[in-house]
Amino acid sequence: MENNSNNQVTIVDIKMPFMSMVAFMIKAAIAAIPAFIIVSLIITGISIVLSTIFGGAGMMMPQ
């Protein structure tokens, strides 16, 4: 028999020491730096591919 009851959980409080929270936030900030670099490289690659495909369409070059 399957039990299809859904249990809902609500978190009301997280007890965490202040210095532990500060250490967590510093680690999260440091981890965000390589993630930002990877995402910016991916976006740069996509823009290079798209500009190669469309050849700079829409750009007005003065003659």
PASEBA-1860 file (N, C-alpha, C; in nm, 3 decimals):
! residues 63
1> MENNSNNQ> 0.082/-0.118/0.000/0.000/0.000/0.000/0.087/0.125/0.000 ~ 0.045/0.223/-0.076/0.118/0.349/-0.080/0.059/0.447/0.020 ~ 0.147/0.520/0.083/0.104/0.624/0.175/0.127/0.758/0.107 ~ 0.019/0.820/0.059/0.030/0.944/-0.018/0.003/1.068/0.065 ~ 0.022/1.061/0.196/-0.002/1.179/0.279/0.116/1.275/0.268 ~ 0.086/1.401/0.254/0.189/1.505/0.244/0.207/1.568/0.381 ~ 0.328/1.571/0.430/0.358/1.636/0.556/0.420/1.771/0.528 ~ 0.364/1.876/0.585/0.418/2.010/0.566/0.500/2.048/0.689
9> VTIVDIKM> 0.613/2.111/0.665/0.702/2.151/0.773/0.726/2.301/0.762 ~ 0.719/2.370/0.873/0.747/2.513/0.878/0.861/2.535/0.977 ~ 0.967/2.599/0.930/1.081/2.629/1.016/1.059/2.765/1.078 ~ 1.061/2.769/1.209/1.036/2.895/1.277/1.161/2.961/1.331 ~ 1.261/2.882/1.367/1.380/2.941/1.427/1.500/2.851/1.401 ~ 1.613/2.914/1.378/1.739/2.841/1.366/1.833/2.899/1.471 ~ 1.875/2.816/1.563/1.966/2.863/1.667/2.109/2.834/1.623 ~ 2.183/2.942/1.597/2.319/2.929/1.549/2.401/3.040/1.612
17> PFMSMVAF> 2.517/3.007/1.666/2.601/3.113/1.726/2.642/3.217/1.622 ~ 2.660/3.341/1.668/2.689/3.452/1.577/2.818/3.429/1.499 ~ 2.924/3.387/1.565/3.052/3.368/1.497/3.045/3.254/1.395 ~ 2.965/3.155/1.424/2.945/3.046/1.328/2.873/3.097/1.204 ~ 2.775/3.186/1.224/2.704/3.246/1.112/2.797/3.334/1.030 ~ 2.885/3.410/1.096/2.982/3.495/1.026/3.076/3.408/0.943 ~ 3.124/3.298/1.000/3.213/3.208/0.926/3.143/3.149/0.805 ~ 3.016/3.113/0.822/2.939/3.059/0.710/2.923/3.162/0.598
25> MIKAAIAA> 2.894/3.286/0.635/2.876/3.390/0.534/3.007/3.421/0.461 ~ 3.120/3.418/0.533/3.250/3.440/0.468/3.279/3.327/0.370 ~ 3.252/3.203/0.411/3.273/3.089/0.321/3.183/3.099/0.198 ~ 3.059/3.142/0.217/2.967/3.157/0.103/3.015/3.266/0.007 ~ 3.069/3.375/0.063/3.120/3.484/-0.022/3.243/3.439/-0.100 ~ 3.331/3.363/-0.035/3.450/3.313/-0.104/3.413/3.211/-0.211 ~ 3.311/3.128/-0.183/3.267/3.029/-0.281/3.198/3.095/-0.400 ~ 3.144/3.216/-0.381/3.074/3.284/-0.490/3.171/3.339/-0.595
33> IPAFIIVS> 3.296/3.362/-0.557/3.393/3.421/-0.651/3.421/3.328/-0.770 ~ 3.458/3.199/-0.748/3.478/3.112/-0.864/3.349/3.087/-0.942 ~ 3.237/3.085/-0.871/3.109/3.066/-0.940/3.083/3.184/-1.034 ~ 3.112/3.305/-0.989/3.094/3.424/-1.073/3.186/3.418/-1.195 ~ 3.310/3.374/-1.175/3.404/3.365/-1.287/3.356/3.263/-1.389 ~ 3.308/3.148/-1.343/3.259/3.045/-1.434/3.138/3.094/-1.512 ~ 3.043/3.157/-1.442/2.923/3.208/-1.510/2.960/3.317/-1.609 ~ 3.054/3.405/-1.576/3.092/3.511/-1.670/3.163/3.454/-1.792
41> LIITGISI> 3.243/3.348/-1.774/3.306/3.283/-1.889/3.202/3.218/-1.981 ~ 3.101/3.157/-1.922/2.995/3.095/-2.002/2.919/3.203/-2.080 ~ 2.885/3.313/-2.013/2.812/3.421/-2.081/2.899/3.484/-2.190 ~ 3.028/3.499/-2.166/3.119/3.553/-2.267/3.125/3.461/-2.388 ~ 3.135/3.330/-2.363/3.136/3.235/-2.474/3.010/3.239/-2.556 ~ 2.895/3.248/-2.488/2.766/3.255/-2.560/2.761/3.383/-2.643 ~ 2.807/3.498/-2.586/2.803/3.621/-2.664/2.898/3.618/-2.782 ~ 3.013/3.552/-2.767/3.105/3.540/-2.881/3.041/3.457/-2.992
49> VLSTIFGG> 2.978/3.346/-2.954/2.911/3.262/-3.054/2.799/3.338/-3.123 ~ 2.717/3.408/-3.045/2.604/3.481/-3.105/2.652/3.597/-3.192 ~ 2.757/3.667/-3.151/2.806/3.777/-3.234/2.872/3.724/-3.361 ~ 2.930/3.602/-3.354/2.985/3.541/-3.474/2.874/3.500/-3.570 ~ 2.768/3.445/-3.515/2.656/3.401/-3.599/2.587/3.520/-3.665 ~ 2.556/3.623/-3.586/2.480/3.735/-3.640/2.569/3.846/-3.695 ~ 2.697/3.840/-3.677/2.790/3.934/-3.738/2.772/4.077/-3.691 ~ 2.735/4.098/-3.568/2.718/4.236/-3.519/2.600/4.304/-3.579
57> AGMMMPQ> 2.494/4.230/-3.609/2.374/4.289/-3.669/2.317/4.396/-3.577 ~ 2.278/4.507/-3.635/2.218/4.615/-3.558/2.318/4.719/-3.512 ~ 2.446/4.695/-3.533/2.546/4.795/-3.493/2.569/4.891/-3.609 ~ 2.563/5.018/-3.580/2.584/5.119/-3.682/2.730/5.160/-3.683 ~ 2.798/5.135/-3.793/2.938/5.172/-3.805/2.950/5.297/-3.894 ~ 3.012/5.403/-3.843/3.027/5.522/-3.925/3.126/5.498/-4.039 ~ 3.097/5.557/-4.152/3.183/5.537/-4.270/3.258/5.663/-4.303
END
